[in-house]
Amino acid sequence: MNGLNDKIKEIADKEKTLLEKKEALKKKTEKLLKAAVAEGEQMMAAAESRSAEDKEKILSERKKQADAEVRELILNSEIESKKAAVIFRNKSKEIVMTLFKELDGYLKN
């Protein structure tokens, strides 16, 4: 009887040990899952951050391109207006010279 009790106690101890190991494994698994979730969240946050940085870079480049295009349009507009002013000045000179020649012709007659 004593041997049977020892055997039951031994089995109970092994069962207790197995349950403790099972609980430890469960806790370890939960800890690993939490770590995996946290790492996944960090990776997502890093990806979102990189995405935001890339978006900022793209927007910055587009703004620079747009600014350059606007500057070019302004310069072209200034060039065209100066050309028009030179042409107008030359035509005005021609008209004034023609008027003076006609006036001179009238005054001589």
Phi and psi in radians as a Rosetta constraint file:
Dihedral C 1 N 2 CA 2 C 2 CIRCULARHARMONIC -1.095 0.35
Dihedral N 2 CA 2 C 2 N 3 CIRCULARHARMONIC -0.680 0.35
Dihedral C 2 N 3 CA 3 C 3 CIRCULARHARMONIC -1.143 0.35
Dihedral N 3 CA 3 C 3 N 4 CIRCULARHARMONIC -0.624 0.35
Dihedral C 3 N 4 CA 4 C 4 CIRCULARHARMONIC -1.205 0.35
Dihedral N 4 CA 4 C 4 N 5 CIRCULARHARMONIC -0.725 0.35
Dihedral C 4 N 5 CA 5 C 5 CIRCULARHARMONIC -1.107 0.35
Dihedral N 5 CA 5 C 5 N 6 CIRCULARHARMONIC -0.723 0.35
Dihedral C 5 N 6 CA 6 C 6 CIRCULARHARMONIC -1.071 0.35
Dihedral N 6 CA 6 C 6 N 7 CIRCULARHARMONIC -0.723 0.35
Dihedral C 6 N 7 CA 7 C 7 CIRCULARHARMONIC -1.137 0.35
Dihedral N 7 CA 7 C 7 N 8 CIRCULARHARMONIC -0.742 0.35
Dihedral C 7 N 8 CA 8 C 8 CIRCULARHARMONIC -1.115 0.35
Dihedral N 8 CA 8 C 8 N 9 CIRCULARHARMONIC -0.745 0.35
Dihedral C 8 N 9 CA 9 C 9 CIRCULARHARMONIC -1.122 0.35
Dihedral N 9 CA 9 C 9 N 10 CIRCULARHARMONIC -0.709 0.35
Dihedral C 9 N 10 CA 10 C 10 CIRCULARHARMONIC -1.094 0.35
Dihedral N 10 CA 10 C 10 N 11 CIRCULARHARMONIC -0.778 0.35
Dihedral C 10 N 11 CA 11 C 11 CIRCULARHARMONIC -1.142 0.35
Dihedral N 11 CA 11 C 11 N 12 CIRCULARHARMONIC -0.709 0.35
Dihedral C 11 N 12 CA 12 C 12 CIRCULARHARMONIC -1.105 0.35
Dihedral N 12 CA 12 C 12 N 13 CIRCULARHARMONIC -0.735 0.35
Dihedral C 12 N 13 CA 13 C 13 CIRCULARHARMONIC -1.099 0.35
Dihedral N 13 CA 13 C 13 N 14 CIRCULARHARMONIC -0.742 0.35
Dihedral C 13 N 14 CA 14 C 14 CIRCULARHARMONIC -1.122 0.35
Dihedral N 14 CA 14 C 14 N 15 CIRCULARHARMONIC -0.717 0.35
Dihedral C 14 N 15 CA 15 C 15 CIRCULARHARMONIC -1.110 0.35
Dihedral N 15 CA 15 C 15 N 16 CIRCULARHARMONIC -0.742 0.35
Dihedral C 15 N 16 CA 16 C 16 CIRCULARHARMONIC -1.079 0.35
Dihedral N 16 CA 16 C 16 N 17 CIRCULARHARMONIC -0.770 0.35
Dihedral C 16 N 17 CA 17 C 17 CIRCULARHARMONIC -1.074 0.35
Dihedral N 17 CA 17 C 17 N 18 CIRCULARHARMONIC -0.763 0.35
Dihedral C 17 N 18 CA 18 C 18 CIRCULARHARMONIC -1.114 0.35
Dihedral N 18 CA 18 C 18 N 19 CIRCULARHARMONIC -0.709 0.35
Dihedral C 18 N 19 CA 19 C 19 CIRCULARHARMONIC -1.129 0.35
Dihedral N 19 CA 19 C 19 N 20 CIRCULARHARMONIC -0.693 0.35
Dihedral C 19 N 20 CA 20 C 20 CIRCULARHARMONIC -1.112 0.35
Dihedral N 20 CA 20 C 20 N 21 CIRCULARHARMONIC -0.745 0.35
Dihedral C 20 N 21 CA 21 C 21 CIRCULARHARMONIC -1.118 0.35
Dihedral N 21 CA 21 C 21 N 22 CIRCULARHARMONIC -0.705 0.35
Dihedral C 21 N 22 CA 22 C 22 CIRCULARHARMONIC -1.078 0.35
Dihedral N 22 CA 22 C 22 N 23 CIRCULARHARMONIC -0.775 0.35
Dihedral C 22 N 23 CA 23 C 23 CIRCULARHARMONIC -1.114 0.35
Dihedral N 23 CA 23 C 23 N 24 CIRCULARHARMONIC -0.732 0.35
Dihedral C 23 N 24 CA 24 C 24 CIRCULARHARMONIC -1.099 0.35
Dihedral N 24 CA 24 C 24 N 25 CIRCULARHARMONIC -0.744 0.35
Dihedral C 24 N 25 CA 25 C 25 CIRCULARHARMONIC -1.117 0.35
Dihedral N 25 CA 25 C 25 N 26 CIRCULARHARMONIC -0.676 0.35
Dihedral C 25 N 26 CA 26 C 26 CIRCULARHARMONIC -1.088 0.35
Dihedral N 26 CA 26 C 26 N 27 CIRCULARHARMONIC -0.798 0.35
Dihedral C 26 N 27 CA 27 C 27 CIRCULARHARMONIC -1.109 0.35
Dihedral N 27 CA 27 C 27 N 28 CIRCULARHARMONIC -0.737 0.35
Dihedral C 27 N 28 CA 28 C 28 CIRCULARHARMONIC -1.116 0.35
Dihedral N 28 CA 28 C 28 N 29 CIRCULARHARMONIC -0.722 0.35
Dihedral C 28 N 29 CA 29 C 29 CIRCULARHARMONIC -1.105 0.35
Dihedral N 29 CA 29 C 29 N 30 CIRCULARHARMONIC -0.781 0.35
Dihedral C 29 N 30 CA 30 C 30 CIRCULARHARMONIC -1.060 0.35
Dihedral N 30 CA 30 C 30 N 31 CIRCULARHARMONIC -0.735 0.35
Dihedral C 30 N 31 CA 31 C 31 CIRCULARHARMONIC -1.093 0.35
Dihedral N 31 CA 31 C 31 N 32 CIRCULARHARMONIC -0.763 0.35
Dihedral C 31 N 32 CA 32 C 32 CIRCULARHARMONIC -1.126 0.35
Dihedral N 32 CA 32 C 32 N 33 CIRCULARHARMONIC -0.709 0.35
Dihedral C 32 N 33 CA 33 C 33 CIRCULARHARMONIC -1.104 0.35
Dihedral N 33 CA 33 C 33 N 34 CIRCULARHARMONIC -0.761 0.35
Dihedral C 33 N 34 CA 34 C 34 CIRCULARHARMONIC -1.077 0.35
Dihedral N 34 CA 34 C 34 N 35 CIRCULARHARMONIC -0.736 0.35
Dihedral C 34 N 35 CA 35 C 35 CIRCULARHARMONIC -1.112 0.35
Dihedral N 35 CA 35 C 35 N 36 CIRCULARHARMONIC -0.713 0.35
Dihedral C 35 N 36 CA 36 C 36 CIRCULARHARMONIC -1.130 0.35
Dihedral N 36 CA 36 C 36 N 37 CIRCULARHARMONIC -0.730 0.35
Dihedral C 36 N 37 CA 37 C 37 CIRCULARHARMONIC -1.108 0.35
Dihedral N 37 CA 37 C 37 N 38 CIRCULARHARMONIC -0.786 0.35
Dihedral C 37 N 38 CA 38 C 38 CIRCULARHARMONIC -1.074 0.35
Dihedral N 38 CA 38 C 38 N 39 CIRCULARHARMONIC -0.752 0.35
Dihedral C 38 N 39 CA 39 C 39 CIRCULARHARMONIC -1.116 0.35
Dihedral N 39 CA 39 C 39 N 40 CIRCULARHARMONIC -0.717 0.35
Dihedral C 39 N 40 CA 40 C 40 CIRCULARHARMONIC -1.073 0.35
Dihedral N 40 CA 40 C 40 N 41 CIRCULARHARMONIC -0.731 0.35
Dihedral C 40 N 41 CA 41 C 41 CIRCULARHARMONIC -1.129 0.35
Dihedral N 41 CA 41 C 41 N 42 CIRCULARHARMONIC -0.706 0.35
Dihedral C 41 N 42 CA 42 C 42 CIRCULARHARMONIC -1.106 0.35
Dihedral N 42 CA 42 C 42 N 43 CIRCULARHARMONIC -0.722 0.35
Dihedral C 42 N 43 CA 43 C 43 CIRCULARHARMONIC -1.120 0.35
Dihedral N 43 CA 43 C 43 N 44 CIRCULARHARMONIC -0.721 0.35
Dihedral C 43 N 44 CA 44 C 44 CIRCULARHARMONIC -1.131 0.35
Dihedral N 44 CA 44 C 44 N 45 CIRCULARHARMONIC -0.749 0.35
Dihedral C 44 N 45 CA 45 C 45 CIRCULARHARMONIC -1.095 0.35
Dihedral N 45 CA 45 C 45 N 46 CIRCULARHARMONIC -0.737 0.35
Dihedral C 45 N 46 CA 46 C 46 CIRCULARHARMONIC -1.121 0.35
Dihedral N 46 CA 46 C 46 N 47 CIRCULARHARMONIC -0.722 0.35
Dihedral C 46 N 47 CA 47 C 47 CIRCULARHARMONIC -1.131 0.35
Dihedral N 47 CA 47 C 47 N 48 CIRCULARHARMONIC -0.732 0.35
Dihedral C 47 N 48 CA 48 C 48 CIRCULARHARMONIC -1.124 0.35
Dihedral N 48 CA 48 C 48 N 49 CIRCULARHARMONIC -0.694 0.35
Dihedral C 48 N 49 CA 49 C 49 CIRCULARHARMONIC -1.108 0.35
Dihedral N 49 CA 49 C 49 N 50 CIRCULARHARMONIC -0.797 0.35
Dihedral C 49 N 50 CA 50 C 50 CIRCULARHARMONIC -1.092 0.35
Dihedral N 50 CA 50 C 50 N 51 CIRCULARHARMONIC -0.698 0.35
Dihedral C 50 N 51 CA 51 C 51 CIRCULARHARMONIC -1.090 0.35
Dihedral N 51 CA 51 C 51 N 52 CIRCULARHARMONIC -0.767 0.35
Dihedral C 51 N 52 CA 52 C 52 CIRCULARHARMONIC -1.114 0.35
Dihedral N 52 CA 52 C 52 N 53 CIRCULARHARMONIC -0.727 0.35
Dihedral C 52 N 53 CA 53 C 53 CIRCULARHARMONIC -1.105 0.35
Dihedral N 53 CA 53 C 53 N 54 CIRCULARHARMONIC -0.764 0.35
Dihedral C 53 N 54 CA 54 C 54 CIRCULARHARMONIC -1.084 0.35
Dihedral N 54 CA 54 C 54 N 55 CIRCULARHARMONIC -0.721 0.35
Dihedral C 54 N 55 CA 55 C 55 CIRCULARHARMONIC -1.095 0.35
Dihedral N 55 CA 55 C 55 N 56 CIRCULARHARMONIC -0.767 0.35
Dihedral C 55 N 56 CA 56 C 56 CIRCULARHARMONIC -1.047 0.35
Dihedral N 56 CA 56 C 56 N 57 CIRCULARHARMONIC -0.765 0.35
Dihedral C 56 N 57 CA 57 C 57 CIRCULARHARMONIC -1.082 0.35
Dihedral N 57 CA 57 C 57 N 58 CIRCULARHARMONIC -0.778 0.35
Dihedral C 57 N 58 CA 58 C 58 CIRCULARHARMONIC -1.094 0.35
Dihedral N 58 CA 58 C 58 N 59 CIRCULARHARMONIC -0.802 0.35
Dihedral C 58 N 59 CA 59 C 59 CIRCULARHARMONIC -1.109 0.35
Dihedral N 59 CA 59 C 59 N 60 CIRCULARHARMONIC -0.687 0.35
Dihedral C 59 N 60 CA 60 C 60 CIRCULARHARMONIC -1.104 0.35
Dihedral N 60 CA 60 C 60 N 61 CIRCULARHARMONIC -0.771 0.35
Dihedral C 60 N 61 CA 61 C 61 CIRCULARHARMONIC -1.110 0.35
Dihedral N 61 CA 61 C 61 N 62 CIRCULARHARMONIC -0.742 0.35
Dihedral C 61 N 62 CA 62 C 62 CIRCULARHARMONIC -1.111 0.35
Dihedral N 62 CA 62 C 62 N 63 CIRCULARHARMONIC -0.697 0.35
Dihedral C 62 N 63 CA 63 C 63 CIRCULARHARMONIC -1.113 0.35
Dihedral N 63 CA 63 C 63 N 64 CIRCULARHARMONIC -0.748 0.35
Dihedral C 63 N 64 CA 64 C 64 CIRCULARHARMONIC -1.069 0.35
Dihedral N 64 CA 64 C 64 N 65 CIRCULARHARMONIC -0.761 0.35
Dihedral C 64 N 65 CA 65 C 65 CIRCULARHARMONIC -1.109 0.35
Dihedral N 65 CA 65 C 65 N 66 CIRCULARHARMONIC -0.763 0.35
Dihedral C 65 N 66 CA 66 C 66 CIRCULARHARMONIC -1.108 0.35
Dihedral N 66 CA 66 C 66 N 67 CIRCULARHARMONIC -0.744 0.35
Dihedral C 66 N 67 CA 67 C 67 CIRCULARHARMONIC -1.073 0.35
Dihedral N 67 CA 67 C 67 N 68 CIRCULARHARMONIC -0.740 0.35
Dihedral C 67 N 68 CA 68 C 68 CIRCULARHARMONIC -1.117 0.35
Dihedral N 68 CA 68 C 68 N 69 CIRCULARHARMONIC -0.721 0.35
Dihedral C 68 N 69 CA 69 C 69 CIRCULARHARMONIC -1.127 0.35
Dihedral N 69 CA 69 C 69 N 70 CIRCULARHARMONIC -0.709 0.35
Dihedral C 69 N 70 CA 70 C 70 CIRCULARHARMONIC -1.127 0.35
Dihedral N 70 CA 70 C 70 N 71 CIRCULARHARMONIC -0.767 0.35
Dihedral C 70 N 71 CA 71 C 71 CIRCULARHARMONIC -1.042 0.35
Dihedral N 71 CA 71 C 71 N 72 CIRCULARHARMONIC -0.748 0.35
Dihedral C 71 N 72 CA 72 C 72 CIRCULARHARMONIC -1.103 0.35
Dihedral N 72 CA 72 C 72 N 73 CIRCULARHARMONIC -0.740 0.35
Dihedral C 72 N 73 CA 73 C 73 CIRCULARHARMONIC -1.102 0.35
Dihedral N 73 CA 73 C 73 N 74 CIRCULARHARMONIC -0.725 0.35
Dihedral C 73 N 74 CA 74 C 74 CIRCULARHARMONIC -1.115 0.35
Dihedral N 74 CA 74 C 74 N 75 CIRCULARHARMONIC -0.795 0.35
Dihedral C 74 N 75 CA 75 C 75 CIRCULARHARMONIC -1.076 0.35
Dihedral N 75 CA 75 C 75 N 76 CIRCULARHARMONIC -0.778 0.35
Dihedral C 75 N 76 CA 76 C 76 CIRCULARHARMONIC -1.074 0.35
Dihedral N 76 CA 76 C 76 N 77 CIRCULARHARMONIC -0.691 0.35
Dihedral C 76 N 77 CA 77 C 77 CIRCULARHARMONIC -1.126 0.35
Dihedral N 77 CA 77 C 77 N 78 CIRCULARHARMONIC -0.749 0.35
Dihedral C 77 N 78 CA 78 C 78 CIRCULARHARMONIC -1.103 0.35
Dihedral N 78 CA 78 C 78 N 79 CIRCULARHARMONIC -0.736 0.35
Dihedral C 78 N 79 CA 79 C 79 CIRCULARHARMONIC -1.072 0.35
Dihedral N 79 CA 79 C 79 N 80 CIRCULARHARMONIC -0.807 0.35
Dihedral C 79 N 80 CA 80 C 80 CIRCULARHARMONIC -1.103 0.35
Dihedral N 80 CA 80 C 80 N 81 CIRCULARHARMONIC -0.721 0.35
Dihedral C 80 N 81 CA 81 C 81 CIRCULARHARMONIC -1.180 0.35
Dihedral N 81 CA 81 C 81 N 82 CIRCULARHARMONIC -0.624 0.35
Dihedral C 81 N 82 CA 82 C 82 CIRCULARHARMONIC -1.205 0.35
Dihedral N 82 CA 82 C 82 N 83 CIRCULARHARMONIC -0.675 0.35
Dihedral C 82 N 83 CA 83 C 83 CIRCULARHARMONIC -1.077 0.35
Dihedral N 83 CA 83 C 83 N 84 CIRCULARHARMONIC -0.774 0.35
Dihedral C 83 N 84 CA 84 C 84 CIRCULARHARMONIC -1.098 0.35
Dihedral N 84 CA 84 C 84 N 85 CIRCULARHARMONIC -0.674 0.35
Dihedral C 84 N 85 CA 85 C 85 CIRCULARHARMONIC -1.144 0.35
Dihedral N 85 CA 85 C 85 N 86 CIRCULARHARMONIC -0.714 0.35
Dihedral C 85 N 86 CA 86 C 86 CIRCULARHARMONIC -1.133 0.35
Dihedral N 86 CA 86 C 86 N 87 CIRCULARHARMONIC -0.780 0.35
Dihedral C 86 N 87 CA 87 C 87 CIRCULARHARMONIC -1.078 0.35
Dihedral N 87 CA 87 C 87 N 88 CIRCULARHARMONIC -0.772 0.35
Dihedral C 87 N 88 CA 88 C 88 CIRCULARHARMONIC -1.086 0.35
Dihedral N 88 CA 88 C 88 N 89 CIRCULARHARMONIC -0.756 0.35
Dihedral C 88 N 89 CA 89 C 89 CIRCULARHARMONIC -1.076 0.35
Dihedral N 89 CA 89 C 89 N 90 CIRCULARHARMONIC -0.782 0.35
Dihedral C 89 N 90 CA 90 C 90 CIRCULARHARMONIC -1.105 0.35
Dihedral N 90 CA 90 C 90 N 91 CIRCULARHARMONIC -0.739 0.35
Dihedral C 90 N 91 CA 91 C 91 CIRCULARHARMONIC -1.151 0.35
Dihedral N 91 CA 91 C 91 N 92 CIRCULARHARMONIC -0.687 0.35
Dihedral C 91 N 92 CA 92 C 92 CIRCULARHARMONIC -1.086 0.35
Dihedral N 92 CA 92 C 92 N 93 CIRCULARHARMONIC -0.743 0.35
Dihedral C 92 N 93 CA 93 C 93 CIRCULARHARMONIC -1.063 0.35
Dihedral N 93 CA 93 C 93 N 94 CIRCULARHARMONIC -0.763 0.35
Dihedral C 93 N 94 CA 94 C 94 CIRCULARHARMONIC -1.075 0.35
Dihedral N 94 CA 94 C 94 N 95 CIRCULARHARMONIC -0.768 0.35
Dihedral C 94 N 95 CA 95 C 95 CIRCULARHARMONIC -1.120 0.35
Dihedral N 95 CA 95 C 95 N 96 CIRCULARHARMONIC -0.792 0.35
Dihedral C 95 N 96 CA 96 C 96 CIRCULARHARMONIC -1.098 0.35
Dihedral N 96 CA 96 C 96 N 97 CIRCULARHARMONIC -0.746 0.35
Dihedral C 96 N 97 CA 97 C 97 CIRCULARHARMONIC -1.100 0.35
Dihedral N 97 CA 97 C 97 N 98 CIRCULARHARMONIC -0.724 0.35
Dihedral C 97 N 98 CA 98 C 98 CIRCULARHARMONIC -1.116 0.35
Dihedral N 98 CA 98 C 98 N 99 CIRCULARHARMONIC -0.744 0.35
Dihedral C 98 N 99 CA 99 C 99 CIRCULARHARMONIC -1.101 0.35
Dihedral N 99 CA 99 C 99 N 100 CIRCULARHARMONIC -0.736 0.35
Dihedral C 99 N 100 CA 100 C 100 CIRCULARHARMONIC -1.117 0.35
Dihedral N 100 CA 100 C 100 N 101 CIRCULARHARMONIC -0.686 0.35
Dihedral C 100 N 101 CA 101 C 101 CIRCULARHARMONIC -1.115 0.35
Dihedral N 101 CA 101 C 101 N 102 CIRCULARHARMONIC -0.748 0.35
Dihedral C 101 N 102 CA 102 C 102 CIRCULARHARMONIC -1.155 0.35
Dihedral N 102 CA 102 C 102 N 103 CIRCULARHARMONIC -0.735 0.35
Dihedral C 102 N 103 CA 103 C 103 CIRCULARHARMONIC -1.101 0.35
Dihedral N 103 CA 103 C 103 N 104 CIRCULARHARMONIC -0.727 0.35
Dihedral C 103 N 104 CA 104 C 104 CIRCULARHARMONIC -1.084 0.35
Dihedral N 104 CA 104 C 104 N 105 CIRCULARHARMONIC -0.712 0.35
Dihedral C 104 N 105 CA 105 C 105 CIRCULARHARMONIC -1.116 0.35
Dihedral N 105 CA 105 C 105 N 106 CIRCULARHARMONIC -0.711 0.35
Dihedral C 105 N 106 CA 106 C 106 CIRCULARHARMONIC -1.175 0.35
Dihedral N 106 CA 106 C 106 N 107 CIRCULARHARMONIC -0.688 0.35
Dihedral C 106 N 107 CA 107 C 107 CIRCULARHARMONIC -1.192 0.35
Dihedral N 107 CA 107 C 107 N 108 CIRCULARHARMONIC -0.568 0.35
Dihedral C 107 N 108 CA 108 C 108 CIRCULARHARMONIC -1.289 0.35
Dihedral N 108 CA 108 C 108 N 109 CIRCULARHARMONIC -0.511 0.35
